[in-house]
Amino acid sequence: MKILGLDPGFATVGFGVITKTGSKLSVSQYGTLSTKPETPFPERLLEIENQLSALLKCEKPESVGIEELFFNTNQKTALKVAQARGVLLATVARHQLPIQGYTPMQVKLGVSGYGGADKRQVQEMVKRLLYLEEIPKPDDAADALAIAICHAHQMGMSTRLKGLQESKNGLFTKKA
């Protein structure tokens, strides 16, 4: 299964595409979608949409994970990032792909096993889990790969729980 992770922004959107085969994860590609500061904001949003649409058509992911926003001290920046995140959500929806949001703590927990992990610990785990020789750069791309890994783990857990619920001999059986 191919999974896309997105780290929202309006100057730079991090993306990471991974493939999950059984329990093994591998990288398809990662990087950033960028806009120029001198471009009017509405046009920057359109550029994000166009770049993400091209990535979706090229990579053809089956599911998408995206970071939830946390409150920032700079409200003006937070609002712009929120608007860019809305464009990402709408673009994914237009391509009829399932999308799930994750808080930074959920991502840290899903990648490192510890919700209070620092950025360096998470990046090191991304490197190890994806069998990379070095930590992915830039940070936005590494964050997006971490989101994709978290999403892959969450999807695996959901599938296992669903299997238990559907099993007649499982611990959790559906009642009629």
Secondary structure as a PSIPRED ss2 file (coil, helix, strand):
# PSIPRED VFORMAT (PSIPRED V4.0)

   1 M C   1.000  0.000  0.000
   2 K E   0.000  0.000  1.000
   3 I E   0.000  0.000  1.000
   4 L E   0.000  0.000  1.000
   5 G E   0.000  0.000  1.000
   6 L E   0.000  0.000  1.000
   7 D E   0.000  0.000  1.000
   8 P C   1.000  0.000  0.000
   9 G C   1.000  0.000  0.000
  10 F C   1.000  0.000  0.000
  11 A C   1.000  0.000  0.000
  12 T E   0.000  0.000  1.000
  13 V E   0.000  0.000  1.000
  14 G E   0.000  0.000  1.000
  15 F E   0.000  0.000  1.000
  16 G E   0.000  0.000  1.000
  17 V E   0.000  0.000  1.000
  18 I E   0.000  0.000  1.000
  19 T E   0.000  0.000  1.000
  20 K E   0.000  0.000  1.000
  21 T E   0.000  0.000  1.000
  22 G C   1.000  0.000  0.000
  23 S C   1.000  0.000  0.000
  24 K E   0.000  0.000  1.000
  25 L E   0.000  0.000  1.000
  26 S E   0.000  0.000  1.000
  27 V E   0.000  0.000  1.000
  28 S E   0.000  0.000  1.000
  29 Q E   0.000  0.000  1.000
  30 Y E   0.000  0.000  1.000
  31 G E   0.000  0.000  1.000
  32 T E   0.000  0.000  1.000
  33 L E   0.000  0.000  1.000
  34 S E   0.000  0.000  1.000
  35 T C   1.000  0.000  0.000
  36 K C   1.000  0.000  0.000
  37 P C   1.000  0.000  0.000
  38 E C   1.000  0.000  0.000
  39 T C   1.000  0.000  0.000
  40 P C   1.000  0.000  0.000
  41 F H   0.000  1.000  0.000
  42 P H   0.000  1.000  0.000
  43 E H   0.000  1.000  0.000
  44 R H   0.000  1.000  0.000
  45 L H   0.000  1.000  0.000
  46 L H   0.000  1.000  0.000
  47 E H   0.000  1.000  0.000
  48 I H   0.000  1.000  0.000
  49 E H   0.000  1.000  0.000
  50 N H   0.000  1.000  0.000
  51 Q H   0.000  1.000  0.000
  52 L H   0.000  1.000  0.000
  53 S H   0.000  1.000  0.000
  54 A H   0.000  1.000  0.000
  55 L H   0.000  1.000  0.000
  56 L H   0.000  1.000  0.000
  57 K H   0.000  1.000  0.000
  58 C H   0.000  1.000  0.000
  59 E H   0.000  1.000  0.000
  60 K C   1.000  0.000  0.000
  61 P C   1.000  0.000  0.000
  62 E C   1.000  0.000  0.000
  63 S E   0.000  0.000  1.000
  64 V E   0.000  0.000  1.000
  65 G E   0.000  0.000  1.000
  66 I E   0.000  0.000  1.000
  67 E E   0.000  0.000  1.000
  68 E C   1.000  0.000  0.000
  69 L C   1.000  0.000  0.000
  70 F C   1.000  0.000  0.000
  71 F C   1.000  0.000  0.000
  72 N C   1.000  0.000  0.000
  73 T C   1.000  0.000  0.000
  74 N C   1.000  0.000  0.000
  75 Q H   0.000  1.000  0.000
  76 K H   0.000  1.000  0.000
  77 T H   0.000  1.000  0.000
  78 A H   0.000  1.000  0.000
  79 L H   0.000  1.000  0.000
  80 K H   0.000  1.000  0.000
  81 V H   0.000  1.000  0.000
  82 A H   0.000  1.000  0.000
  83 Q H   0.000  1.000  0.000
  84 A H   0.000  1.000  0.000
  85 R H   0.000  1.000  0.000
  86 G H   0.000  1.000  0.000
  87 V H   0.000  1.000  0.000
  88 L H   0.000  1.000  0.000
  89 L H   0.000  1.000  0.000
  90 A H   0.000  1.000  0.000
  91 T H   0.000  1.000  0.000
  92 V H   0.000  1.000  0.000
  93 A H   0.000  1.000  0.000
  94 R H   0.000  1.000  0.000
  95 H C   1.000  0.000  0.000
  96 Q C   1.000  0.000  0.000
  97 L C   1.000  0.000  0.000
  98 P C   1.000  0.000  0.000
  99 I E   0.000  0.000  1.000
 100 Q E   0.000  0.000  1.000
 101 G E   0.000  0.000  1.000
 102 Y E   0.000  0.000  1.000
 103 T C   1.000  0.000  0.000
 104 P H   0.000  1.000  0.000
 105 M H   0.000  1.000  0.000
 106 Q H   0.000  1.000  0.000
 107 V H   0.000  1.000  0.000
 108 K H   0.000  1.000  0.000
 109 L H   0.000  1.000  0.000
 110 G H   0.000  1.000  0.000
 111 V H   0.000  1.000  0.000
 112 S H   0.000  1.000  0.000
 113 G C   1.000  0.000  0.000
 114 Y C   1.000  0.000  0.000
 115 G C   1.000  0.000  0.000
 116 G C   1.000  0.000  0.000
 117 A C   1.000  0.000  0.000
 118 D C   1.000  0.000  0.000
 119 K H   0.000  1.000  0.000
 120 R H   0.000  1.000  0.000
 121 Q H   0.000  1.000  0.000
 122 V H   0.000  1.000  0.000
 123 Q H   0.000  1.000  0.000
 124 E H   0.000  1.000  0.000
 125 M H   0.000  1.000  0.000
 126 V H   0.000  1.000  0.000
 127 K H   0.000  1.000  0.000
 128 R H   0.000  1.000  0.000
 129 L H   0.000  1.000  0.000
 130 L C   1.000  0.000  0.000
 131 Y C   1.000  0.000  0.000
 132 L C   1.000  0.000  0.000
 133 E C   1.000  0.000  0.000
 134 E C   1.000  0.000  0.000
 135 I C   1.000  0.000  0.000
 136 P C   1.000  0.000  0.000
 137 K C   1.000  0.000  0.000
 138 P C   1.000  0.000  0.000
 139 D H   0.000  1.000  0.000
 140 D H   0.000  1.000  0.000
 141 A H   0.000  1.000  0.000
 142 A H   0.000  1.000  0.000
 143 D H   0.000  1.000  0.000
 144 A H   0.000  1.000  0.000
 145 L H   0.000  1.000  0.000
 146 A H   0.000  1.000  0.000
 147 I H   0.000  1.000  0.000
 148 A H   0.000  1.000  0.000
 149 I H   0.000  1.000  0.000
 150 C H   0.000  1.000  0.000
 151 H H   0.000  1.000  0.000
 152 A H   0.000  1.000  0.000
 153 H H   0.000  1.000  0.000
 154 Q H   0.000  1.000  0.000
 155 M H   0.000  1.000  0.000
 156 G H   0.000  1.000  0.000
 157 M H   0.000  1.000  0.000
 158 S H   0.000  1.000  0.000
 159 T H   0.000  1.000  0.000
 160 R H   0.000  1.000  0.000
 161 L H   0.000  1.000  0.000
 162 K H   0.000  1.000  0.000
 163 G H   0.000  1.000  0.000
 164 L H   0.000  1.000  0.000
 165 Q H   0.000  1.000  0.000
 166 E H   0.000  1.000  0.000
 167 S C   1.000  0.000  0.000
 168 K C   1.000  0.000  0.000
 169 N C   1.000  0.000  0.000
 170 G C   1.000  0.000  0.000
 171 L C   1.000  0.000  0.000
 172 F C   1.000  0.000  0.000
 173 T C   1.000  0.000  0.000
 174 K C   1.000  0.000  0.000
 175 K C   1.000  0.000  0.000
 176 A C   1.000  0.000  0.000
